Amino acid sequence: MPGVPPASDLAADAPEPARRRPAPPPPPGLRQRLADRFESREFLRLRGRFRGRRGVLAFLAVMGPGLIAGIAGNDAGGITTYSVVGANTGLRLLWLFPITIVILAIVQEMAARLGVVTGQGLSDLIRDRFGVRWTAFAMLVLLVANLANTVAEFSGAAAALEIFGVPRWVTVPIVAVAIWALVIYASYRTVERVFLSVMVVFLAYIVSAFLAGPDWGEVGRAFVTPSLDLSPAILLTMVALVGTTITPYMQFYLQSAVAEKGIDEEELRLEQADAIGGAIWTNVVAVFIVVATATTIFAVGGEIATASDAARALGPVAGNLSTALFAIGLFGASVLAATIMPLSTAFVICEAFGWESGVDKRFRDARSFFVIYTGVLGLGALVVLIPGLDLIGMIVASQNLQGLLLPIVLVFMVLLVNDERLMGRHRNGRLANVLAWGAVGLVVVLDAVLLGATALELLGIRIV
């Protein structure tokens, strides 16, 4: 109509209505907080560079937690067990290693998947889902078991260098201070690189096996020909072999390390490959230890009680180089596990009680984390220096405590990985559950046999 301004002009001249204040954005979830925390960190630049690529480069950006957890399982107690298996039974129990590969791969894959999808450590999830009482029980047993295991690792490092004439009172303090300084002053990226570099020392066992000159055809047949000898001595050896391959601290460390590294769901498959690769590598090393000691010590009717005994016994048959390589492998494995054990303990306890944790934190921001780490590491080193201490008894006790905790941890893991609220589409399927509960059942039976046998021995009843 004439004289009536357009509607657009009227709207422009009209007084502006009071604007609604936009609602504040929702608080970021745990996944986003973790991503924000770690995105600027130097150790993620490599991942950013490789993100979007495929194949080996993408895997290298994620690789670390699974392989480190796997190789940490070959600690002083593990190497001693594998050495004794080869020296006392020859190649008869090699058929068990394909089984231990499958069990450990199942367990480590679940731990990695839980860490990637939830962004939380295992103890944190246990507290949220099952409450404080169960968490406190698990933490107490884990603390005692890991402290005993730390003593065993320092014992292994000392025993390895004693072969070269280095006394224990020199080895233990130097190793303890070096480990403490590495974790306190280095970034997570540096610590992880050091851990991965230790993998090289395990090649010593492979070389030792070849120097021993085994009949590889006989080795191959032992893998596919199960021995059905169920005598008490062989049965307990089988239990020890399987039990020492899967330990609770490995799973606690793996899941915490995945969360610490900030691996996201886009990289889940790569981290699963990392976890399964660690399970395979630790068993491959174990196989070569058995082959080396079976071909040398068992073949001449010798007997050993420790891994350092095995190193010395290799000399007359396979040469001094084999002894040196075996000792170097024992030292590297012990130092790695002596680092992982207190680190895993500090991560787990801090997560359980909601305290700040992380290698990249400053001391004043994560005081509890560094105090726990230093305490476990220092006590483990000091105990080894006590004159007259039965170190073999300490190693046995630590393995029994690990056996007590492992079934509880595995049950928690399977229940958590089946929680749809936590895992969504990444929860276990039917086949995965069959394998997971089968692995749990086997470990429960084996640990029951081991703990039962230990109880009978404590009562003075010999069964072997």
C-alpha positions as CSV (number, residue, x, y, z in Angstrom):
1,M,0.0,0.0,0.0
2,P,1.2,3.5,-0.7
3,G,3.0,5.2,2.2
4,V,3.4,1.9,4.1
5,P,7.0,1.0,4.4
6,P,8.1,-2.6,3.5
7,A,7.8,-5.2,6.2
8,S,11.6,-5.5,6.3
9,D,11.9,-1.8,7.2
10,L,9.3,-2.2,9.9
11,A,11.2,-5.1,11.3
12,A,14.4,-3.1,11.2
13,D,12.8,-0.1,13.0
14,A,11.1,-2.2,15.6
15,P,12.7,-2.3,19.1
16,E,15.0,-5.3,19.4
17,P,13.5,-8.0,21.6
18,A,15.6,-9.2,24.6
19,R,17.8,-11.9,23.3
20,R,17.9,-15.2,25.1
21,R,21.2,-16.0,26.6
22,P,22.5,-19.1,24.9
23,A,22.7,-22.1,27.2
24,P,26.2,-22.9,28.3
25,P,27.8,-25.8,26.5
26,P,27.7,-29.2,28.4
27,P,30.8,-30.1,30.3
28,P,33.2,-32.1,28.1
29,G,33.1,-35.8,28.6
30,L,36.1,-37.8,29.8
31,R,37.1,-38.7,26.3
32,Q,37.1,-35.0,25.3
33,R,39.0,-34.0,28.4
34,L,41.6,-36.6,27.7
35,A,41.9,-35.4,24.1
36,D,42.3,-31.8,25.2
37,R,44.8,-32.7,27.8
38,F,47.1,-34.7,25.5
39,E,46.6,-32.9,22.2
40,S,49.3,-30.4,22.8
41,R,51.7,-32.8,24.3
42,E,54.9,-33.4,22.3
43,F,54.6,-37.2,22.4
44,L,51.3,-37.0,20.4
45,R,52.9,-35.0,17.5
46,L,54.1,-38.3,15.9
47,R,50.5,-39.6,16.1
48,G,49.2,-36.4,14.5
49,R,51.6,-36.8,11.7
50,F,50.6,-40.4,10.9
51,R,46.9,-39.9,11.5
52,G,45.0,-40.7,8.4
53,R,47.7,-43.0,7.0
54,R,47.6,-46.7,6.9
55,G,49.8,-49.7,7.4
56,V,53.1,-49.6,9.3
57,L,53.3,-45.9,9.8
58,A,49.9,-45.7,11.5
59,F,50.8,-48.7,13.7
60,L,54.1,-47.1,14.8
61,A,52.2,-44.1,16.0
62,V,50.1,-46.2,18.4
63,M,52.5,-49.0,19.2
64,G,53.8,-49.2,22.8
65,P,51.4,-50.1,25.6
66,G,50.6,-53.6,24.4
67,L,54.2,-54.5,23.5
68,I,55.5,-53.1,26.8
69,A,53.0,-54.9,28.9
70,G,53.7,-58.2,27.1
71,I,57.5,-58.0,27.4
72,A,57.2,-56.9,31.0
73,G,55.7,-60.3,31.7
74,N,59.1,-61.9,30.9
75,D,60.5,-60.7,34.2
76,A,62.9,-62.4,36.6
77,G,60.2,-64.8,37.9
78,G,59.0,-65.6,34.3
79,I,62.5,-66.2,33.0
80,T,63.3,-68.4,36.0
81,T,60.1,-70.4,35.4
82,Y,60.8,-70.9,31.6
83,S,64.4,-71.9,32.4
84,V,63.4,-74.5,34.9
85,V,60.7,-75.8,32.5
86,G,63.3,-76.4,29.8
87,A,66.0,-77.7,32.2
88,N,63.7,-80.1,34.0
89,T,61.3,-81.3,31.3
90,G,63.0,-80.7,28.0
91,L,60.7,-79.9,25.1
92,R,57.7,-81.8,26.5
93,L,55.7,-78.7,27.5
94,L,56.2,-76.6,24.4
95,W,52.7,-77.5,23.3
96,L,51.4,-75.3,26.1
97,F,52.7,-72.1,24.5
98,P,50.1,-71.8,21.7
99,I,47.5,-72.0,24.5
100,T,49.2,-69.3,26.6
101,I,49.4,-67.1,23.4
102,V,45.7,-67.3,22.9
103,I,44.8,-66.7,26.6
104,L,47.2,-63.7,26.9
105,A,46.0,-62.2,23.6
106,I,42.4,-62.4,24.8
107,V,43.1,-60.7,28.1
108,Q,45.4,-58.0,26.7
109,E,42.9,-57.2,23.9
110,M,40.1,-56.7,26.4
111,A,42.3,-54.4,28.5
112,A,43.3,-52.4,25.4
113,R,39.7,-52.1,24.2
114,L,38.5,-51.0,27.7
115,G,41.3,-48.3,27.8
116,V,40.6,-47.0,24.3
117,V,36.8,-46.8,24.5
118,T,36.4,-45.5,28.1
119,G,39.6,-43.5,28.4
120,Q,39.9,-44.8,32.0
121,G,42.2,-47.2,33.8
122,L,41.0,-50.6,35.1
123,S,40.9,-49.6,38.8
124,D,39.0,-46.5,38.0
125,L,36.3,-48.6,36.2
126,I,36.2,-51.1,39.0
127,R,35.5,-48.4,41.5
128,D,32.8,-46.8,39.4
129,R,31.0,-50.1,38.7
130,F,31.6,-52.2,41.8
131,G,32.2,-49.8,44.6
132,V,34.9,-48.8,47.0
133,R,35.1,-52.0,49.0
134,W,36.0,-54.2,46.1
135,T,38.4,-51.6,44.8
136,A,40.2,-51.3,48.2
137,F,40.5,-55.1,48.4
138,A,42.0,-55.3,44.9
139,M,44.4,-52.4,45.6
140,L,45.7,-53.9,48.9
141,V,46.4,-57.3,47.3
142,L,48.0,-55.7,44.2
143,L,50.2,-53.4,46.3
144,V,51.6,-56.3,48.4
145,A,52.0,-58.5,45.3
146,N,53.7,-55.8,43.3
147,L,56.0,-54.9,46.1
148,A,57.1,-58.5,46.4
149,N,57.5,-58.7,42.6
150,T,59.7,-55.5,42.7
151,V,62.0,-57.3,45.1
152,A,62.1,-60.2,42.7
153,E,63.1,-57.9,39.8
154,F,65.9,-56.3,41.7
155,S,67.1,-59.8,42.7
156,G,67.1,-60.8,39.0
157,A,69.1,-57.7,38.0
158,A,71.6,-58.3,40.8
159,A,72.0,-62.0,40.0
160,A,72.6,-61.3,36.3
161,L,75.5,-58.9,37.0
162,E,76.9,-61.1,39.7
163,I,77.7,-63.5,36.8
164,F,80.1,-60.8,35.5
165,G,81.5,-60.1,39.0
166,V,79.5,-57.0,39.9
167,P,78.4,-57.2,43.5
168,R,74.8,-56.7,44.5
169,W,75.4,-53.6,46.7
170,V,76.7,-51.8,43.6
171,T,74.0,-53.0,41.1
172,V,70.9,-52.4,43.1
173,P,71.4,-48.7,44.1
174,I,72.6,-47.7,40.7
175,V,69.7,-49.4,38.9
176,A,67.1,-48.0,41.4
177,V,68.4,-44.4,41.1
178,A,68.5,-44.7,37.3
179,I,64.9,-46.0,37.1
180,W,63.6,-43.3,39.5
181,A,65.3,-40.5,37.5
182,L,64.0,-41.8,34.2
183,V,60.3,-41.7,35.4
184,I,60.6,-38.5,37.4
185,Y,62.4,-36.3,34.9
186,A,61.5,-37.8,31.5
187,S,58.3,-37.3,29.4
188,Y,56.0,-40.2,28.7
189,R,57.3,-40.3,25.2
190,T,60.9,-40.8,26.4
191,V,59.9,-43.4,29.0
192,E,58.0,-45.4,26.3
193,R,60.9,-45.2,23.9
194,V,63.3,-46.6,26.6
195,F,60.8,-49.4,27.4
196,L,60.5,-50.3,23.7
197,S,64.3,-50.3,23.3
198,V,64.6,-52.9,26.0
199,M,62.9,-55.3,23.7
200,V,66.3,-55.7,21.9
201,V,67.8,-57.5,24.9
202,F,65.3,-60.3,24.5
203,L,66.9,-61.1,21.2
204,A,69.7,-62.5,23.4
205,Y,67.5,-65.5,24.3
206,I,66.8,-66.2,20.6
207,V,70.5,-66.1,19.8
208,S,71.2,-68.3,22.9
209,A,68.8,-70.9,21.6
210,F,70.5,-71.0,18.2
211,L,73.9,-71.3,19.8
212,A,72.7,-74.3,21.7
213,G,72.1,-76.1,18.4
214,P,68.7,-77.8,18.9
215,D,67.0,-80.2,16.6
216,W,64.4,-77.9,15.1
217,G,62.4,-80.8,13.7
218,E,62.0,-82.1,17.3
219,V,61.1,-78.6,18.4
220,G,58.4,-78.4,15.8
221,R,57.0,-81.8,16.8
222,A,56.9,-80.8,20.4
223,F,54.5,-77.9,19.5
224,V,51.9,-80.3,18.0
225,T,52.4,-83.3,20.3
226,P,50.8,-82.7,23.7
227,S,52.4,-84.5,26.6
228,L,49.8,-86.1,28.8
229,D,52.1,-86.8,31.8
230,L,49.9,-85.8,34.8
231,S,52.4,-86.6,37.5
232,P,52.4,-84.1,40.3
233,A,55.7,-82.6,39.4
234,I,54.8,-82.1,35.7
235,L,51.3,-80.8,36.6
236,L,52.7,-78.1,38.9
237,T,55.3,-77.1,36.3
238,M,52.4,-76.7,33.8
239,V,50.5,-74.6,36.2
240,A,53.6,-72.4,36.9
241,L,54.3,-72.0,33.2
242,V,50.7,-70.8,32.4
243,G,50.4,-68.7,35.6
244,T,53.6,-66.8,35.2
245,T,52.7,-65.7,31.6
246,I,49.5,-63.8,32.7
247,T,49.8,-61.4,35.6
248,P,47.4,-58.7,36.9
249,Y,49.9,-55.8,36.8
250,M,50.3,-56.3,33.1
251,Q,46.6,-55.6,32.5
252,F,46.5,-52.7,34.9
253,Y,49.5,-51.2,33.3
254,L,48.3,-51.7,29.7
255,Q,44.9,-50.1,30.2
256,S,46.4,-47.2,32.2
257,A,49.0,-46.7,29.5
258,V,46.4,-46.6,26.7
259,A,44.5,-44.0,28.6
260,E,47.7,-42.0,29.3
261,K,48.6,-42.0,25.7
262,G,45.2,-40.8,24.6
263,I,44.5,-43.4,21.9
264,D,41.0,-42.9,20.5
265,E,38.4,-45.2,18.9
266,E,39.7,-44.4,15.4
267,E,42.9,-46.2,16.4
268,L,41.3,-49.1,18.2
269,R,42.2,-51.8,15.7
270,L,45.8,-50.6,15.7
271,E,46.0,-50.8,19.5
272,Q,44.4,-54.2,19.5
273,A,47.2,-55.3,17.1
274,D,49.7,-53.8,19.5
275,A,48.2,-55.7,22.5
276,I,48.0,-59.0,20.6
277,G,51.5,-58.5,19.2
278,G,52.8,-58.1,22.8
279,A,51.1,-61.4,23.8
280,I,52.8,-63.2,20.9
281,W,56.2,-61.6,21.5
282,T,56.4,-62.5,25.1
283,N,55.6,-66.1,24.3
284,V,58.1,-66.3,21.5
285,V,60.8,-65.2,23.9
286,A,59.6,-67.8,26.4
287,V,59.8,-70.5,23.8
288,F,63.4,-69.8,23.0
289,I,64.3,-69.8,26.7
290,V,62.8,-73.2,27.0
291,V,64.6,-74.4,23.8
292,A,68.0,-73.1,25.0
293,T,67.8,-74.7,28.4
294,A,66.3,-78.0,27.2
295,T,69.0,-78.4,24.5
296,T,71.8,-77.8,27.0
297,I,71.0,-78.4,30.6
298,F,68.2,-81.0,30.2
299,A,70.3,-82.9,27.6
300,V,73.1,-83.5,30.1
301,G,70.9,-84.2,33.0
302,G,71.5,-80.9,34.8
303,E,69.2,-79.1,37.2
304,I,68.8,-75.4,38.0
305,A,66.8,-73.3,40.5
306,T,67.1,-69.8,39.1
307,A,67.6,-68.0,35.8
308,S,71.2,-67.1,36.8
309,D,71.9,-70.8,37.3
310,A,70.7,-71.4,33.8
311,A,73.0,-68.7,32.4
312,R,76.0,-70.3,34.1
313,A,75.0,-73.9,33.0
314,L,74.8,-72.8,29.4
315,G,78.5,-72.0,29.3
316,P,80.0,-75.6,29.3
317,V,77.7,-76.7,26.5
318,A,76.9,-73.6,24.3
319,G,79.9,-71.5,25.1
320,N,80.6,-68.4,27.2
321,L,78.8,-66.1,24.7
322,S,75.6,-67.9,25.4
323,T,76.1,-67.4,29.1
324,A,76.7,-63.7,28.6
325,L,73.7,-63.3,26.4
326,F,71.4,-65.1,28.8
327,A,72.6,-62.9,31.7
328,I,72.2,-59.7,29.6
329,G,68.6,-60.8,28.8
330,L,67.9,-61.4,32.5
331,F,69.3,-58.0,33.5
332,G,67.3,-56.1,30.8
333,A,64.1,-58.0,31.6
334,S,64.5,-57.4,35.4
335,V,65.2,-53.7,35.0
336,L,62.2,-53.3,32.7
337,A,59.8,-55.1,35.1
338,A,61.3,-53.2,38.1
339,T,60.3,-50.0,36.3
340,I,56.8,-51.2,35.2
341,M,55.9,-52.7,38.5
342,P,56.1,-49.6,40.7
343,L,54.7,-47.5,37.8
344,S,51.7,-49.7,37.4
345,T,51.1,-49.7,41.1
346,A,51.2,-45.9,41.3
347,F,48.8,-45.6,38.3
348,V,46.4,-48.1,39.6
349,I,46.1,-46.8,43.2
350,C,45.8,-43.2,42.1
351,E,43.1,-44.1,39.6
352,A,41.2,-46.1,42.2
353,F,41.0,-43.2,44.7
354,G,40.7,-40.4,42.2
355,W,44.2,-38.9,42.6
356,E,46.1,-37.2,39.8
357,S,48.5,-39.5,38.1
358,G,50.8,-39.5,35.1
359,V,54.4,-39.5,34.1
360,D,54.1,-36.1,32.4
361,K,52.7,-34.5,35.5
362,R,54.7,-32.2,37.8
363,F,55.4,-33.5,41.3
364,R,53.2,-30.9,43.0
365,D,50.3,-31.8,40.7
366,A,50.6,-35.5,41.2
367,R,52.2,-35.9,44.6
368,S,50.5,-39.1,45.6
369,F,51.5,-40.7,42.2
370,F,55.2,-40.0,42.6
371,V,55.3,-40.8,46.3
372,I,53.7,-44.3,45.7
373,Y,56.1,-44.9,42.8
374,T,59.1,-43.9,44.8
375,G,58.0,-45.9,47.8
376,V,57.5,-49.2,46.0
377,L,60.7,-48.8,44.0
378,G,62.8,-47.8,47.1
379,L,61.4,-50.5,49.3
380,G,61.9,-53.2,46.6
381,A,65.5,-52.2,46.3
382,L,66.2,-52.0,50.0
383,V,64.8,-55.4,50.7
384,V,67.2,-57.0,48.3
385,L,70.1,-55.6,50.2
386,I,69.0,-57.3,53.5
387,P,71.7,-59.9,54.3
388,G,70.5,-63.5,54.4
389,L,67.1,-62.8,52.8
390,D,65.5,-65.8,51.0
391,L,65.1,-64.3,47.6
392,I,63.8,-67.5,46.0
393,G,61.1,-67.7,48.7
394,M,60.2,-64.1,48.0
395,I,59.8,-64.8,44.3
396,V,57.5,-67.8,45.0
397,A,55.4,-65.8,47.4
398,S,55.0,-63.0,44.9
399,Q,53.8,-65.4,42.2
400,N,51.3,-66.9,44.6
401,L,49.9,-63.5,45.4
402,Q,49.6,-62.7,41.7
403,G,47.7,-66.0,41.3
404,L,45.3,-65.0,44.0
405,L,44.5,-61.7,42.4
406,L,44.4,-62.7,38.7
407,P,41.0,-64.5,38.6
408,I,39.4,-61.5,40.4
409,V,40.9,-59.1,37.9
410,L,39.8,-61.2,34.9
411,V,36.2,-61.5,36.1
412,F,36.1,-57.7,36.6
413,M,37.5,-57.2,33.1
414,V,35.0,-59.5,31.4
415,L,32.0,-57.9,33.2
416,L,33.2,-54.4,32.3
417,V,33.8,-55.2,28.7
418,N,30.3,-56.6,28.4
419,D,28.7,-53.4,29.9
420,E,26.8,-51.8,27.1
421,R,26.7,-48.4,28.8
422,L,30.5,-48.3,28.9
423,M,31.4,-50.1,25.7
424,G,28.5,-49.5,23.3
425,R,29.1,-51.3,20.0
426,H,32.5,-52.3,21.2
427,R,31.3,-54.7,23.9
428,N,32.0,-58.4,23.6
429,G,30.2,-60.5,21.2
430,R,29.1,-64.1,21.7
431,L,32.3,-65.7,20.5
432,A,34.5,-63.2,22.3
433,N,32.6,-64.1,25.6
434,V,33.1,-67.8,25.0
435,L,36.8,-67.3,24.6
436,A,37.0,-64.8,27.5
437,W,35.1,-66.9,30.1
438,G,37.0,-70.0,28.9
439,A,40.3,-68.2,29.6
440,V,39.0,-67.1,33.0
441,G,37.9,-70.6,33.9
442,L,41.2,-72.1,32.9
443,V,43.2,-69.6,34.9
444,V,41.0,-70.2,37.9
445,V,41.6,-73.9,37.8
446,L,45.3,-73.6,37.3
447,D,45.6,-71.0,40.1
448,A,43.6,-73.2,42.4
449,V,45.9,-76.1,41.8
450,L,49.0,-73.9,42.3
451,L,47.7,-72.4,45.6
452,G,46.5,-75.7,46.8
453,A,49.9,-77.3,46.2
454,T,51.6,-74.3,48.0
455,A,49.2,-74.7,51.0
456,L,50.1,-78.4,51.2
457,E,53.8,-77.7,51.2
458,L,53.4,-75.1,53.9
459,L,51.7,-77.9,56.0
460,G,54.7,-80.1,55.4
461,I,52.9,-82.4,52.9
462,R,55.1,-83.2,49.9
463,I,53.3,-83.9,46.7
464,V,56.3,-84.2,44.3
